[in-house]
Amino acid sequence: MKRADIVIAGGGIIGLSTALELVAEGLRVVVVERGRPMNEASWAAAGMLASHDPENPPILEALSELSIRLYPAFLERVQALSGQSIPLRTRRALQGTRAGEHFAAGTPCLVDAAQARDTVPGLNSEGRQFLLLDEDSLDPRDLCRALPRAVAAAGAELQEETTVLSVKASGQRVAVETTQGMIDAGHFLNCCGAWSGGLPGATGDFAPDRLGIEPRKGQLVTVQMPDPDSLRNVVRTPETYLVPRGDGRIVIGATLERAGFDKAVDSDVVQTLVDEACALWPPLTAARVVDTWVGLRPGSGDGLPLLGNCGEDRLWMATGHFRNGILLAPATARVMRQLLTGEPPEVPVQSFTPARFAAAKG
């Protein structure tokens, strides 16, 4: 029987970032991934490190700020271990209101319409206000290529195309049965994203399928501009966003749909996304569509992550990051490592405990 200190189910950015954090502490980690690592929500993301997006719940602020502080060292380590480059694609974001709405008086980083158009030439600023934010973005597919290699190079074992069949906690150990055999572990961590609810493990009110985790479908589009330097900053409103990749490609997104595990692309929806983006930035009418895809974000009942214990001492969960998995990965890895090793979390995480849903049912 294989032995490990921690078994992580889920090879997306949350699971692999946490594995990287744990092996740095000398812990034996096995990551079990039912498909290919970094091939679901992580691969489908837009890659904005949007820690100051006004659409984010305010309670995420401390966790977001921790992630932003950790990101430079996180990327440096992943690049060093993998030998793969993960460049930042943009360094600023122009954040707009909904059409006809305004930011509160005195909001930091507020710019007038002329400044907004200077930042993004061709912008249709009519009826909106804008913030100019110091905010990075990356191409998640760079991270998708590099992070699994980094985790393996750091010493974690990554089992691809392997399914968790059962999880049984008993005393000081957890027996994890997979399609590759049994693993005797000290802890089990569910990082299966939108699939977390279908994973065996915790029972009763802490059973994953009772914690409100479900997929939230997002359709996205990549277009190619004739001029590779035509857009250099992220442009985002509550209705749409444009994320340049630095080579003339621009990602446009995204829908927010309750459609179960459906991953079909709807051509009418794609056209609506493009039309909305063109209305915000008319130069986009010169672009051609080069790719469309769907990501399944892990949503929770209140839109916040679930980070912590699942009612039994050795069963844990880190999921439900919704639209912020790329942003929150380094901070999630840090606080989960601290929780798993008995250290006080670096930032408050009481609001993210899975127990909040169990308490609400009581």
N, C-alpha and C positions, 0 to 999 in steps of 0.2 A: 504494500500500500504506500502510495506517495504521501509525503508529509510536507506541510507548509505552515507558516505562521498565519498567513491570511490568504484566503481564496477570494478573488474578485470575479464576480459574474458580470461580464460586459466589457467589451474592448473598444468603446468609444472614448472620447476625450476625457470624460470624467473618470472612467475606470483606469485608463492608461496613465493619466496624470497622477492619480492617487497611487498607482503601483510604483511610479518613478519616485514619488515622495517617500514611500515606505521602504523601498530597497536602499535608499540613501541612509536609512537608520539601521541597516544590516539585517532587515527582516526578510524571510523567505516568502516570496509572493508567487502565486500562480494565478494567471488571468485566464478565465474560460470565456470564450467568445463563440456564440452560436453560428456566426457566419465569418466574414472577413473583418478584421479590426478597422475601425475608423471609416466604415462603409455605409453608415446610415445618417443620422442627424448631423454628425460631425462633418461628413463629406458634403452634405447639402447646405450647410450654413453660409451666410453672407460674409462673416468674418469681422464684423464691426466690434471693437472693444468699447462699447457704448456705455461707459460707466455713468455718464451724466445725461442720458436720454431722459427727458421729462416723462416719458411714458413708463419708465421703470417704477415699480413700487418703492416708495421711500425707504421701506424697511430693508431693502437690498443694499443701501448705500455703504454700510461698513464692510460688508463682504465684497462689494464691487471695488471699493478703494483698496482693500487688501490685495485683491487680484491684480489691479493695475500696478501696485508696488512690486509684486512678485514677478510680473510678466517678463521684464528684461532678463532676469537671471534664469527664469524658466526656459525662455527661447534659447538663451546662450547654451544651457546645458543640453537641450534637445539637439541643437545643431552640432555641438561637440561630440556627443555620443553617436549620432546618426551619420555624420558627415554630409548632411543635407542642409541646404540653405532655406531659411524661412524669412524672407525680407518683409518689412513693413511696406505695404502698398500705398497707404495714405497716412497723413499726420494731422489732418484737420477735418472737421465735419461742420456743415452748415445745417443747423436744425431749425425747421420751420414749424409754425403752428398749423392747425387746420385752417382752411380757407375761411376768412371772416372772423377768426379768433385772434386774441392778443395775449402775450405774456404779461404776467403781473408787473406792475411798476417796480423799477429797481432790480429786475432780474439780471444777474451777472451775465456778461458776454453778449448782451443785446447789441445788435448792429442795425443801422437803418437800411432802407431798401437799396440805396446807392452802394453802400459798403457790401451788401449781400451780392449785388450784381457784379461788383469789382472782383469779389472772391470767386464767383462762378459766372463768367461771362455768358450771356444768353438766358440767364435765369428769369423765369416769370415770377416776379415777387408780388404781383398784385394781390391785395387782400390778405397778405400774411406778414408776420414778423419773423425774424430769424435770430438765432444765436450762433456765434462762431466759436466752436469748441476745439480745444486741443485734445484730439481723440485719434487714436491709431486704428488702422484696419490691416488685416492680413488676408491672404488667400488660404482658407482652411485646407485646401487640397495640398498645399505645401506641407502643412502640419500633418495631414493624413499620411503622407509618404514618409515623414521623418519620425513621428512619435513611436510607432511600433518598433522601428529599428532601434531607437534610443532605449526603449524599455527592455528589449532583449539584450542590448549591449550592457545595460546597467546591472543585469543579472536576474531579472524576473523571467519566469517561464510563461510563454504565451501559447495557449492551446486554441488553435483556430478550428472552426467548423466542429465545435464540441458543444453538446447540450447538457445543461444541468438537469438531472433526473430527480434528485431528492436532496434535501438538506435536513439533517437531524442534529440538534444541539443536545449534548448530554454531558453534564458536569463541566469540566474544563476544556472540552474538545467539541468539534463539529465534524460530523461525517458528511462529506459532500460526494454524492454519486454522480458521475458524468458518463457520457458515452465512451470515454477513454478509460474509465475505471474509477476507483475510489480514491479520495484524497482525505487524509486526516489533518484537520486544520485547527488552529487556535481561534480563528474568527472567520466569518463569512460576510461579504459585503456585496449587496445588490446594487449594481450600477448599470442596469439594463435599459435605462432610458424609457422610451415609450412602451417597451416590452416588459417593464418591471412588474406590472401587475400579474403577469402570467407565470412568474417564477415561484417555485416552491421555496419554503423556508418558514418565515414567521406565520403564526396562526392567530385565530380569533380576530380581534379588532385591528391587529397589526398585520394581518395577512395582506400581501401587496395588492390583491385585487379589491380590497376594501378601503384603500387609502385614496381613491379618486384619481389614480394615475391613468391617463389615457393619451393616445396620439392626437396631436393637433396638426393637421395637414397644412403644409406650406408649399405653394407652387412658385417657382422662380424662373427667371429668364436671363440668359447672357446675350448681349448684343455686341457687335463689333463696329466701332466708329472708324471712319476713314482716316481721321487724324488721331494718332495715338496719344497726343497730349491735350486733347480737347477738354477733358475733365480731370482735375487733379485732386479734388476733395470729395468726400462723401457728401451727398445731399439727401436729407431725410425729413419727411413730414409724417404725421400719424397715418396718412393714407398710402405712402409709398416711400421707397428709398432707392438711391442709385449709388453703387459702390464700385469705383474704378479699380481695375487691376493693374494699371500702369502700362499696358501695352495696347490700349485702345478698346479692350474688352470692358464692359460695364455690366455688373449684375443688377438686375431689377427685381424687387420683391415687395412684399410677398403676401400671399393670401393667408388667412387664418380660418381653417375649416375643421368642423367636427365631422370626419368622414371615416372613422375607424382606421383600419390599416390600408385603405385604398391609396395607391401610389400612381394612379393614372393621371397623365397630364391632359388638361382640357384646353383645346386650342382657343376657344372663346375666352376663357379666363386669361390665357397668355396674352391675347390681343388687348384685353382690358388693362392688364398690367402695363403693357407697352404704351397704350394710349394715355393712361394716367401719368406715366413718367414723362412722356413727350409734352404733356400740358404743363408740367412743372419746369422742364428744361427742353424747350423746342428744338435745339440743335440735334436732339436725339432722333429726329425724324430722318436724318441721313444714315442712321445705323441699320444694320441687318441682323436679324436673329440668328444666332449660331448654336444655341443650346437651350433646352428646357428640361426641368427636372422637378422632383417632389422630395421634400424632407418631412419626416414625422417627428415633430417636437414632442418631448415628454411633458405633458401638462399635468398639473395637480388640481385638487379641488379649489384651492385659493390662489393659484398662480405662483406660488412660492416653492422653492426647493424643499425636499425632504432630506434632512441630514441628521443622522443619529441612530440610536438604538431602536430595535424593533420589538421591544417587550421582553426579549430574552438577552442575557448578558453578552452572548457571542454572535448575535445576528444584527447586522447593520444595513443601512440604506443610504445611498447618495444618488438621488435622482430627482426628477421633476423640475429641471432647470429651465424648461419652457424655451424662450427665445434667447437665453443668456448662457448656454452651455460653454461656448468658446470663451466668453468673457470671464466666467466664474470658475473655470477649471483650476487654475493654480491655487486660488483661495480655498476651493472645496477640498483639493488634495491636502492642503496644509491643515485645515481644521479636522478633516477626517483622520489624518495621521495622529493629531493630538488627542482626539477622542479615543481612538483605538489603543493608544499607548498610555492612556490615563492622565494626560497633561491637560491643563486648562486651555480651552480654545482661545486662539489669538484675538478673535472678535466674538461678540455674543451670537450664539446660534439657537437660543431657546425658541425663537419664533419659527425655526425650521424643523423642530423635532417632529418625527412621525406621530408622537403621542398626542399632538394637537387634534388630530382627527379622531383618535380613540376617545379623547376627553369630550369632544363635541357630541359623540354618539351617546356618551354616558349621561 
